Amino acid sequence: MLAKLSARPTARRCAITSAAGLALLGAGLPAASSDGSAPDLSRFYRQKVTWVKCEGAEMPPDLQCGKVVVPLDYAKPRGPALDLALARYRATGKSRGSVLLNFGGPGGAGVAGLAAGGKDFMGLAKDYDVVSFDPRGVGRSSPVSCGDGTEQAVLVTDGDRDVTGDPRTVLQQVREVAATCAKHSGPVLPYIGTVNASRDLDVMRQALGDKKLNYLGFSYGTRLGAVYAAQFPEKVGRLVLDGVDTLTEPLSDQGVAGAEGQQRALEDFVDWCVKDIACPFGTDARSAREEVVRSVASLDENPVPTDFGRDFTGQDLVGAIGQALYSEELWPSLERALASLVEDGDTRALLALSGGGSGSRASDSWASGSRASGSRPGGRADGGLVDQEDVPLDNLPAALMAINCADDPDRPGAERITRDLGRLRTAYEEASPVFGRYRLTEYLMCFGRPKGTDFIREEVRDVATPKMLLVGTRGDPATPYRWTVETAERLGDSAVVLDNKGEGHTGYASSTCVHRTVDAFLLYGSLPPDGSSCGPEGDRD
């Protein structure tokens, strides 16, 4: 999953730390101390969550907030600790425990996501407390940041830049961005990533009083769920993975797959748009697709000013379109926003669609409300919870890059990248004439960061857990259906696949059939036969 970069994020000062190597942990076992004994984590596993009314004008009155404390470094549990923010809706009936939600990203803040989209989970609240959380480095849980984000935004969205023309200069700038992110992110940065987030998830399970983890993860959240199943197979209850992420493909291949998926979604949008007389690109689908390409090129050559103090480029347009393609419900808004651009040169609606800046796969989080928000500098780097208004505006893209890089072991050197860029550019542009260039630039963003873990690629396979449900959507622009099939094969006999023959990213919010099937499994343990499908109109075959 690759990064979306916001246009004018708010700066936030944190404690300065180097991006040292990650703490890599084995399959659910604590790293041994110098004398061979396992670290004592008992103080973390003894805690219970204290729930209080969530503060903030946008928080629903019945949403409760709490926290759990986890070690910064699981190998050194007596060292610094982190507070992780949680939120819940209490069960409306007699609670049988909790179901935990992760909305994706990586970098999606679960507290804000549950506040914004909680109504979609009220069916589960009949029997469960519905809980979500801000993972380490995200939202109110010691959020990472890259300062004001200018370096990232310019690197990715500068319309005049050709990364294959002067790759060494670009790589040097990427290395500088990595150093800036380390400077602003505080002590959590070397310990960010899914392996540690999975350890946190188990601490949450115990603190909530659950013997087994019941879990619903969307997009990146499926990666987190799969890692948990590998680390803690004996603690797995009912797990659902919707919009299944890859466990094996390097970031370079993920970028190509993402470009292909977004191109297909764009073509579907154009086919829909040209049937409407208000479509700004006319009534012929072929010429409309060509007009989109021309619009991107024109804005790259002649950007237009915005209220944010930075010009709106063709790559900003690419990001905004990519954001809106994740759900068919956003297509009418995208049509109107494109009409405002074409007819009046007005970019405000496009900027609103992308959350204020260019967007891509970073917004693969399930809930639109999961994007971190903030308005002023401040916050804490001591491991404590951050007030919602102190979450830096660039936290989502900063966390997304940090987590993806922490999870990926591939770190080709400058020589190899320079040698391969021409070939990669061809592959990306063949995948999509609109999204290819954007995704190629994103691929470079791990350069200069510490090598990530190989645990996910090497160890997350053949899990010995109860049956789990994997949902793949045929028209998903972010997580292609083949990733569902491949991940199911890796996980082994525990995986049951539901084939959603619909459009959009993930199925739970867009398909009545998927929603009903997922709820039946989580509530009653009722699983469909492996390979069952939901039709585009929501009927299961």
Backbone torsions as a table, in degrees:
resi	resn	phi	psi	omega
1	MET	NA	136.9	-168.8
2	LEU	-121.0	170.4	-158.7
3	ALA	-90.3	139.4	165.5
4	LYS	-100.0	138.6	-174.2
5	LEU	-117.8	124.9	-176.7
6	SER	-80.4	155.2	-170.2
7	ALA	-74.0	-52.1	-178.1
8	ARG	-134.8	68.8	179.3
9	PRO	-66.9	157.3	178.5
10	THR	-82.6	134.8	179.4
11	ALA	-72.2	152.0	176.4
12	ARG	-147.0	125.8	-179.8
13	ARG	-83.7	131.3	175.9
14	CYS	-127.9	171.2	174.6
15	ALA	-62.7	143.6	-177.8
16	ILE	-83.9	133.2	177.5
17	THR	-145.1	152.1	176.0
18	SER	-83.4	152.6	177.7
19	ALA	-82.1	70.6	-179.1
20	ALA	-72.2	174.4	-177.2
21	GLY	-61.3	150.5	-179.0
22	LEU	-74.9	152.3	172.0
23	ALA	-82.3	107.8	-175.5
24	LEU	-99.5	128.0	-173.9
25	LEU	-115.8	151.2	179.9
26	GLY	-76.9	-170.1	-169.4
27	ALA	-69.5	74.2	176.3
28	GLY	83.0	-1.2	-177.7
29	LEU	-102.9	137.0	177.2
30	PRO	-61.3	144.8	174.9
31	ALA	-64.0	139.4	-177.5
32	ALA	-72.1	145.7	175.4
33	SER	-80.7	178.7	-174.2
34	SER	-62.7	-26.9	179.6
35	ASP	-92.7	8.8	175.9
36	GLY	90.1	-7.1	-179.5
37	SER	-85.5	157.1	178.1
38	ALA	-79.9	143.2	177.1
39	PRO	-58.3	145.8	-179.8
40	ASP	-87.9	107.5	-179.3
41	LEU	-102.3	12.2	-170.3
42	SER	-61.6	-35.1	-177.8
43	ARG	-65.5	-28.3	177.8
44	PHE	-78.6	-34.2	-178.8
45	TYR	-82.4	-7.0	177.2
46	ARG	-91.2	-10.6	-173.1
47	GLN	-76.9	156.6	173.6
48	LYS	-125.6	148.9	-178.1
49	VAL	-80.0	132.2	171.4
50	THR	-100.2	121.6	-175.5
51	TRP	-100.2	137.3	176.0
52	VAL	-136.7	166.1	177.0
53	LYS	-63.4	134.0	179.2
54	CYS	-68.1	136.9	178.2
55	GLU	-92.7	147.0	177.8
56	GLY	128.9	142.3	-175.0
57	ALA	-63.8	-29.4	-175.8
58	GLU	-94.1	3.2	-178.6
59	MET	-84.0	129.3	176.6
60	PRO	-59.5	144.6	-174.5
61	PRO	-64.8	-24.4	-177.9
62	ASP	-98.0	7.1	176.8
63	LEU	-87.4	130.0	179.8
64	GLN	-107.4	148.0	-179.4
65	CYS	-121.3	152.6	178.2
66	GLY	-158.3	-168.9	179.0
67	LYS	-152.4	158.2	166.7
68	VAL	-126.0	154.0	178.7
69	VAL	-106.1	131.8	179.7
70	VAL	-131.6	155.3	177.3
71	PRO	-71.3	141.7	172.9
72	LEU	-59.1	-45.3	-179.3
73	ASP	-123.9	114.0	-177.7
74	TYR	-64.6	-19.8	176.2
75	ALA	-78.0	-14.7	-178.5
76	LYS	-134.3	70.2	-173.8
77	PRO	-67.3	-13.7	176.2
78	ARG	-87.5	-2.3	178.7
79	GLY	-84.5	-159.3	-178.7
80	PRO	-58.3	152.3	-179.7
81	ALA	-125.5	162.5	179.3
82	LEU	-119.8	144.5	168.5
83	ASP	-95.8	129.2	177.2
84	LEU	-110.2	131.0	-176.6
85	ALA	-81.7	136.3	176.4
86	LEU	-126.3	157.5	171.6
87	ALA	-143.2	152.8	179.6
88	ARG	-149.6	151.8	160.6
89	TYR	-103.6	125.6	-179.5
90	ARG	-69.6	149.7	177.2
91	ALA	-59.9	140.1	179.4
92	THR	-78.6	-22.8	174.3
93	GLY	-112.3	-155.9	177.2
94	LYS	-71.5	122.0	-174.0
95	SER	-77.8	133.9	173.2
96	ARG	-96.8	7.7	-177.3
97	GLY	130.1	-153.5	-175.0
98	SER	-119.3	152.2	163.9
99	VAL	-119.4	125.2	-177.6
100	LEU	-95.2	140.2	-179.2
101	LEU	-116.5	139.7	167.1
102	ASN	-127.1	124.3	-172.0
103	PHE	-87.9	-3.7	173.7
104	GLY	106.8	-154.9	-176.7
105	GLY	126.2	-96.4	-7.1
106	PRO	-63.4	149.5	-177.9
107	GLY	118.9	-2.4	177.6
108	GLY	-73.7	129.4	-178.6
109	ALA	-85.3	118.8	-174.6
110	GLY	-71.8	-31.4	179.9
111	VAL	-64.2	-49.4	177.8
112	ALA	-66.6	-36.4	179.4
113	GLY	-64.4	-41.5	179.0
114	LEU	-69.8	-36.3	176.9
115	ALA	-62.2	-38.1	-176.4
116	ALA	-82.0	-35.8	-171.6
117	GLY	-121.0	18.9	-174.4
118	GLY	-61.0	-27.2	-176.6
119	LYS	-62.1	-25.7	-179.6
120	ASP	-71.8	-10.6	-175.9
121	PHE	-114.5	13.8	-177.3
122	MET	-69.7	-22.7	173.4
123	GLY	-62.9	-38.8	177.2
124	LEU	-70.2	-28.3	-177.1
125	ALA	-70.9	-6.3	173.7
126	LYS	-61.3	-38.1	-175.6
127	ASP	-119.1	-17.7	-174.0
128	TYR	-120.6	149.6	156.8
129	ASP	-73.2	125.9	-179.0
130	VAL	-96.0	116.2	-169.4
131	VAL	-122.9	138.7	167.9
132	SER	-133.9	174.6	-170.0
133	PHE	-155.7	157.1	171.5
134	ASP	-95.1	111.6	179.2
135	PRO	-61.7	163.3	179.2
136	ARG	-54.4	133.4	-178.6
137	GLY	86.6	0.2	-171.6
138	VAL	-125.0	141.3	173.0
139	GLY	58.6	-122.6	-177.2
140	ARG	-89.0	0.7	-176.5
141	SER	-100.8	78.1	-179.1
142	SER	49.7	62.2	-173.3
143	PRO	-64.2	136.7	174.3
144	VAL	-83.0	160.1	-177.6
145	SER	-155.4	158.2	173.7
146	CYS	-115.5	36.3	-178.4
147	GLY	77.2	-134.7	-179.8
148	ASP	-84.5	-1.6	175.2
149	GLY	76.9	1.0	-175.2
150	THR	-60.8	-40.7	-177.0
151	GLU	-61.0	-44.2	179.8
152	GLN	-64.8	-48.3	-174.8
153	ALA	-60.2	-44.5	-178.9
154	VAL	-66.5	-40.3	-178.2
155	LEU	-60.4	-42.1	-173.8
156	VAL	-88.3	-32.6	-169.7
157	THR	-108.7	2.7	178.6
158	ASP	-67.0	112.5	-175.6
159	GLY	-64.4	-22.1	-178.0
160	ASP	-86.8	-5.7	-171.8
161	ARG	-87.4	132.6	171.1
162	ASP	-118.9	106.6	-172.6
163	VAL	-65.9	-20.9	179.2
164	THR	-86.0	-12.3	-178.3
165	GLY	-77.9	-37.5	179.8
166	ASP	-140.7	68.1	-170.8
167	PRO	-63.7	-34.0	-176.9
168	ARG	-66.9	-38.1	176.2
169	THR	-64.6	-42.6	179.2
170	VAL	-62.9	-43.6	-179.9
171	LEU	-63.4	-35.7	176.4
172	GLN	-64.9	-39.3	177.1
173	GLN	-66.7	-37.6	177.1
174	VAL	-63.1	-41.9	178.6
175	ARG	-61.6	-39.0	178.1
176	GLU	-66.1	-37.5	176.0
177	VAL	-61.4	-43.5	179.6
178	ALA	-60.0	-41.8	179.2
179	ALA	-65.4	-39.4	178.5
180	THR	-64.5	-40.8	178.3
181	CYS	-63.6	-41.3	177.4
182	ALA	-61.8	-38.8	-178.7
183	LYS	-63.4	-38.1	-172.0
184	HIS	-97.1	-6.7	-169.0
185	SER	-95.6	-12.0	177.6
186	GLY	79.8	-177.2	-171.5
187	PRO	-68.8	-12.0	-177.4
188	VAL	-72.8	-24.0	-169.0
189	LEU	-56.7	-45.1	-179.9
190	PRO	-67.0	-11.5	-175.6
191	TYR	-117.3	18.5	177.6
192	ILE	-85.0	164.3	178.4
193	GLY	124.6	164.6	-169.9
194	THR	-72.4	-31.3	179.1
195	VAL	-61.1	-44.7	177.2
196	ASN	-74.6	-35.3	177.5
197	ALA	-62.2	-33.7	177.1
198	SER	-67.4	-39.6	174.6
199	ARG	-60.7	-41.2	176.8
200	ASP	-60.6	-39.8	-178.4
201	LEU	-60.7	-36.3	179.3
202	ASP	-72.0	-35.4	174.4
203	VAL	-62.6	-41.6	177.4
204	MET	-60.2	-46.3	179.7
205	ARG	-52.8	-48.4	-178.6
206	GLN	-67.0	-42.1	-178.9
207	ALA	-64.7	-27.6	177.3
208	LEU	-81.2	-8.5	178.3
209	GLY	86.1	19.6	-177.4
210	ASP	-99.5	132.4	176.1
211	LYS	-74.1	-31.4	-179.8
212	LYS	-127.7	152.5	178.2
213	LEU	-90.1	118.9	168.0
214	ASN	-100.4	130.8	-162.3
215	TYR	-150.8	139.3	173.6
216	LEU	-129.0	111.5	-177.6
217	GLY	-117.6	137.0	-179.7
218	PHE	-110.8	134.6	172.9
219	SER	56.2	-116.8	175.8
220	TYR	-53.0	-32.3	178.6
221	GLY	-58.7	-21.8	175.2
222	THR	-72.2	-33.6	174.9
223	ARG	-62.9	-45.5	178.6
224	LEU	-61.1	-43.3	179.1
225	GLY	-63.8	-40.4	179.6
226	ALA	-66.4	-39.8	178.3
227	VAL	-65.1	-40.8	177.3
228	TYR	-60.5	-42.7	180.0
229	ALA	-60.9	-34.2	178.4
230	ALA	-76.4	-36.3	-177.8
231	GLN	-80.3	-37.2	-173.7
232	PHE	-131.0	58.1	-174.8
233	PRO	-60.1	-31.7	-177.9
234	GLU	-75.3	-11.0	-179.8
235	LYS	-103.5	4.3	-177.7
236	VAL	-78.1	126.3	172.6
237	GLY	-98.7	-109.7	177.5
238	ARG	-107.6	113.3	-177.6
239	LEU	-112.0	132.7	174.5
240	VAL	-124.3	130.8	178.5
241	LEU	-119.7	113.9	-173.6
242	ASP	-118.0	120.5	-174.5
243	GLY	81.4	64.0	-161.6
244	VAL	-73.9	128.9	-179.6
245	ASP	-81.2	160.3	173.3
246	THR	-78.7	148.2	174.8
247	LEU	-107.2	-5.4	-170.1
248	THR	-126.6	-30.4	-172.2
249	GLU	-72.0	134.3	174.5
250	PRO	-65.8	162.8	-176.8
251	LEU	-59.2	-32.3	179.3
252	SER	-62.6	-41.5	179.2
253	ASP	-74.1	-34.5	176.9
254	GLN	-61.4	-37.3	179.2
255	GLY	-63.4	-41.3	177.5
256	VAL	-64.0	-45.0	179.3
257	ALA	-61.6	-40.0	178.5
258	GLY	-65.6	-40.6	177.9
259	ALA	-63.0	-42.3	178.4
260	GLU	-62.5	-44.8	-179.2
261	GLY	-64.5	-41.4	178.9
262	GLN	-68.6	-35.2	177.9
263	GLN	-64.2	-42.3	177.5
264	ARG	-62.7	-42.5	179.5
265	ALA	-64.7	-38.5	177.8
266	LEU	-62.8	-43.0	179.8
267	GLU	-65.0	-37.1	175.9
268	ASP	-64.7	-41.0	177.6
269	PHE	-62.5	-44.7	-179.3
270	VAL	-62.1	-43.1	178.5
271	ASP	-58.5	-37.5	177.7
272	TRP	-72.1	-42.6	-174.0
273	CYS	-63.2	-43.8	-172.8
274	VAL	-68.6	-10.6	175.7
275	LYS	-81.3	-8.0	-178.7
276	ASP	-106.5	131.8	-178.8
277	ILE	-62.1	-20.7	-179.3
278	ALA	-84.5	-2.1	-178.4
279	CYS	-62.3	125.4	-174.6
280	PRO	-71.7	-9.6	-177.5
281	PHE	-106.1	14.8	176.1
282	GLY	91.8	-162.0	-172.7
283	THR	-116.2	0.3	178.9
284	ASP	-106.5	123.2	-172.8
285	ALA	-63.9	-41.3	-177.3
286	ARG	-64.4	-47.8	-179.4
287	SER	-68.8	-30.4	177.6
288	ALA	-65.5	-42.1	177.8
289	ARG	-63.1	-39.4	177.8
290	GLU	-65.9	-34.7	-179.8
291	GLU	-68.1	-34.5	176.0
292	VAL	-61.5	-45.3	179.3
293	VAL	-61.7	-42.6	179.6
294	ARG	-65.2	-38.2	-179.9
295	SER	-64.1	-41.3	177.7
296	VAL	-62.1	-47.7	-179.3
297	ALA	-63.2	-39.9	-179.2
298	SER	-64.4	-42.0	-179.9
299	LEU	-72.4	-30.1	174.7
300	ASP	-65.9	-36.5	-179.4
301	GLU	-79.4	-37.2	-178.1
302	ASN	-134.3	79.0	-179.9
303	PRO	-62.5	159.1	178.9
304	VAL	-114.2	147.9	-178.4
305	PRO	-66.7	155.4	175.3
306	THR	-130.2	170.8	178.0
307	ASP	-73.2	-8.7	-176.5
308	PHE	-91.8	0.4	177.2
309	GLY	86.3	3.6	177.8
310	ARG	-131.0	140.0	-177.1
311	ASP	-65.6	151.1	177.2
312	PHE	-92.8	114.9	-175.7
313	THR	-101.6	176.6	174.5
314	GLY	-62.0	-34.3	178.5
315	GLN	-71.2	-29.0	170.8
316	ASP	-63.9	-40.6	177.4
317	LEU	-62.1	-43.6	177.8
318	VAL	-57.5	-45.1	-179.3
319	GLY	-63.5	-42.2	-179.2
320	ALA	-66.1	-41.7	177.3
321	ILE	-62.2	-45.2	-180.0
322	GLY	-58.5	-39.1	178.4
323	GLN	-60.2	-45.9	-173.1
324	ALA	-75.2	-16.3	-176.4
325	LEU	-80.4	-5.3	-177.7
326	TYR	-74.1	-14.8	179.3
327	SER	-146.1	133.4	176.7
328	GLU	-61.1	-25.8	179.8
329	GLU	-63.1	-22.5	-179.6
330	LEU	-89.4	-6.8	-176.8
331	TRP	-59.1	-44.9	177.8
332	PRO	-59.9	-38.5	178.1
333	SER	-65.9	-39.5	178.0
334	LEU	-64.6	-41.4	178.1
335	GLU	-59.1	-45.9	-179.6
336	ARG	-66.5	-39.3	179.9
337	ALA	-65.5	-40.9	177.4
338	LEU	-66.3	-36.5	177.2
339	ALA	-64.1	-39.8	177.6
340	SER	-62.3	-38.4	178.6
341	LEU	-68.4	-49.4	-174.5
342	VAL	-67.8	-41.6	-173.0
343	GLU	-86.1	-34.0	-172.8
344	ASP	-125.2	-3.9	-175.5
345	GLY	68.0	20.7	-176.0
346	ASP	-92.0	119.1	-176.9
347	THR	-99.2	-0.2	-171.0
348	ARG	-62.4	-41.1	-178.6
349	ALA	-68.2	-36.3	176.7
350	LEU	-67.3	-40.7	177.0
351	LEU	-63.7	-36.4	178.0
352	ALA	-65.1	-40.3	178.8
353	LEU	-60.9	-36.4	-176.1
354	SER	-95.2	11.6	178.2
355	GLY	74.4	22.7	177.0
356	GLY	104.0	1.3	-178.4
357	GLY	-168.7	-168.6	-176.8
358	SER	-73.5	147.5	-175.9
359	GLY	-142.1	153.3	176.5
360	SER	-148.5	-128.5	-172.1
361	ARG	-73.4	-10.4	178.7
362	ALA	-58.3	-28.4	-178.4
363	SER	-93.2	29.4	175.0
364	ASP	-78.8	2.9	174.8
365	SER	-61.9	144.9	-171.3
366	TRP	-64.8	-39.9	-173.8
367	ALA	-103.6	130.2	179.0
368	SER	-63.0	-26.5	179.5
369	GLY	-75.1	-1.6	-176.4
370	SER	-81.2	-5.3	179.6
371	ARG	-71.1	130.2	178.6
372	ALA	-64.3	147.0	178.1
373	SER	-130.3	160.4	179.9
374	GLY	-175.9	161.4	-175.8
375	SER	-138.2	-7.4	-178.1
376	ARG	-148.0	155.3	176.5
377	PRO	-69.9	160.5	-180.0
378	GLY	143.8	-144.1	178.3
379	GLY	91.8	-177.8	-174.5
380	ARG	-130.6	145.7	176.3
381	ALA	-120.1	20.1	-177.2
382	ASP	-100.3	10.7	179.2
383	GLY	95.2	-8.3	179.9
384	GLY	-82.2	167.7	178.4
385	LEU	-67.7	145.4	177.9
386	VAL	-100.8	139.0	172.9
387	ASP	-61.1	146.4	-175.1
388	GLN	-56.5	-38.5	-177.8
389	GLU	-72.2	-10.5	179.1
390	ASP	-96.4	-0.4	177.3
391	VAL	-69.8	124.2	-177.7
392	PRO	-65.0	143.6	-176.7
393	LEU	-64.4	-23.0	-180.0
394	ASP	-94.1	13.8	-176.5
395	ASN	-61.3	-41.2	-179.3
396	LEU	-59.6	-56.3	179.0
397	PRO	-65.7	-34.9	179.8
398	ALA	-65.8	-42.8	178.7
399	ALA	-69.2	-38.6	179.5
400	LEU	-59.5	-47.8	179.0
401	MET	-62.6	-45.0	-176.2
402	ALA	-63.2	-43.4	-177.8
403	ILE	-70.9	-45.6	178.2
404	ASN	-59.7	-42.2	-179.4
405	CYS	-69.0	-36.9	177.8
406	ALA	-66.1	-27.3	-177.5
407	ASP	-89.8	-8.1	-173.1
408	ASP	-113.2	122.1	-176.2
409	PRO	-83.6	-7.6	-175.3
410	ASP	-81.0	121.9	174.6
411	ARG	-134.7	75.3	177.1
412	PRO	-62.3	144.7	179.6
413	GLY	-76.1	173.9	-177.0
414	ALA	-60.3	-38.4	-178.5
415	GLU	-62.4	-46.7	-178.6
416	ARG	-66.2	-43.5	179.6
417	ILE	-61.3	-45.5	179.4
418	THR	-58.9	-41.6	-179.2
419	ARG	-67.6	-35.8	-172.7
420	ASP	-91.9	-10.1	-171.4
421	LEU	-61.9	-39.3	179.5
422	GLY	-61.0	-46.1	178.5
423	ARG	-63.7	-42.0	179.7
424	LEU	-64.8	-40.0	179.5
425	ARG	-60.6	-42.2	178.1
426	THR	-61.0	-44.5	-179.3
427	ALA	-63.8	-42.0	-178.7
428	TYR	-68.6	-41.2	-177.7
429	GLU	-73.5	-28.5	172.9
430	GLU	-69.2	-35.0	177.6
431	ALA	-65.6	-38.0	179.2
432	SER	-161.5	120.5	174.8
433	PRO	-70.0	-15.0	-179.9
434	VAL	-96.7	-50.2	-171.8
435	PHE	-97.2	-11.4	-172.2
436	GLY	-60.0	-47.7	-177.0
437	ARG	-63.9	-41.8	179.3
438	TYR	-60.2	-47.4	-176.5
439	ARG	-68.7	-32.3	177.6
440	LEU	-64.6	-42.8	179.4
441	THR	-63.0	-39.6	178.2
442	GLU	-61.1	-36.9	-178.3
443	TYR	-56.7	-30.0	-175.5
444	LEU	-75.9	-11.4	-165.8
445	MET	-70.6	-12.0	176.2
446	CYS	-85.8	-8.8	179.9
447	PHE	-62.3	134.7	-179.3
448	GLY	88.9	-3.9	177.2
449	ARG	-99.9	158.9	178.8
450	PRO	-59.9	149.9	176.6
451	LYS	-60.4	138.7	-179.6
452	GLY	-85.1	179.2	-177.8
453	THR	-72.3	149.0	170.8
454	ASP	-101.0	5.6	-177.4
455	PHE	-59.8	-45.3	-175.3
456	ILE	-63.9	-46.8	-176.8
457	ARG	-69.7	-34.6	-172.7
458	GLU	-95.1	-34.5	-167.5
459	GLU	-109.4	-18.2	-176.7
460	VAL	-86.1	88.6	-177.8
461	ARG	-163.1	154.9	173.1
462	ASP	46.8	54.1	-176.0
463	VAL	-75.9	139.7	-179.5
464	ALA	-97.6	74.4	-175.8
465	THR	-127.0	167.9	167.4
466	PRO	-60.2	166.0	179.6
467	LYS	-57.0	139.2	175.3
468	MET	-126.6	154.3	-175.6
469	LEU	-103.7	125.3	177.1
470	LEU	-112.9	125.4	-178.9
471	VAL	-110.7	122.6	174.9
472	GLY	-119.1	136.5	-178.6
473	THR	-108.0	128.1	-174.4
474	ARG	-61.6	-36.9	-177.9
475	GLY	-99.4	25.6	-177.3
476	ASP	-74.3	122.1	-178.3
477	PRO	-80.5	-11.0	-174.5
478	ALA	-110.0	-41.9	-179.7
479	THR	-122.9	94.2	-174.4
480	PRO	-59.2	150.4	-175.7
481	TYR	-56.9	-32.7	-178.4
482	ARG	-62.4	-27.7	176.9
483	TRP	-64.8	-34.7	176.2
484	THR	-61.9	-46.3	-179.1
485	VAL	-64.7	-45.6	-178.5
486	GLU	-64.7	-42.2	179.8
487	THR	-67.3	-38.9	177.0
488	ALA	-60.2	-41.6	179.0
489	GLU	-65.0	-38.6	178.7
490	ARG	-67.2	-41.8	-177.1
491	LEU	-71.0	-24.6	173.7
492	GLY	95.8	-154.0	-171.3
493	ASP	-66.3	-15.1	-179.2
494	SER	-72.3	-20.6	-171.1
495	ALA	-87.0	129.9	173.4
496	VAL	-117.6	126.3	-174.1
497	VAL	-101.0	132.9	170.2
498	LEU	-111.5	120.3	-176.4
499	ASP	-92.8	107.6	179.0
500	ASN	-94.5	111.7	-175.1
501	LYS	-88.7	44.4	-178.7
502	GLY	-115.5	-165.2	-179.5
503	GLU	-115.8	164.2	174.2
504	GLY	93.5	169.6	-176.1
505	HIS	-89.5	116.4	-173.9
506	THR	72.1	165.6	-173.6
507	GLY	-116.0	-19.8	-170.3
508	TYR	-61.5	-39.9	-175.8
509	ALA	-85.7	-17.6	-172.9
510	SER	-108.9	-17.3	-175.9
511	SER	-121.3	120.7	176.1
512	THR	-60.6	-37.9	-179.6
513	CYS	-64.3	-47.4	178.3
514	VAL	-62.1	-45.5	-179.0
515	HIS	-57.6	-46.8	-178.1
516	ARG	-65.1	-40.9	-178.0
517	THR	-68.2	-42.3	178.4
518	VAL	-63.8	-46.4	-179.7
519	ASP	-62.5	-39.3	179.8
520	ALA	-62.2	-37.8	178.9
521	PHE	-70.2	-48.4	-177.2
522	LEU	-66.4	-36.3	-176.4
523	LEU	-83.6	-40.8	-169.9
524	TYR	-122.1	-4.0	-177.8
525	GLY	76.0	14.2	-177.1
526	SER	-86.2	115.7	-179.0
527	LEU	-108.0	140.8	172.7
528	PRO	-73.9	162.4	172.9
529	PRO	-61.0	145.7	177.7
530	ASP	-57.9	131.6	-179.5
531	GLY	90.5	1.9	174.7
532	SER	-63.0	160.1	-177.4
533	SER	-135.2	153.8	169.6
534	CYS	-108.3	128.1	-179.7
535	GLY	-73.4	168.2	-178.5
536	PRO	-62.1	-21.7	178.2
537	GLU	-94.3	4.0	174.2
538	GLY	97.9	7.8	179.6
539	ASP	-98.4	131.9	-179.7
540	ARG	-83.4	133.4	178.7
541	ASP	-82.6	NA	NA
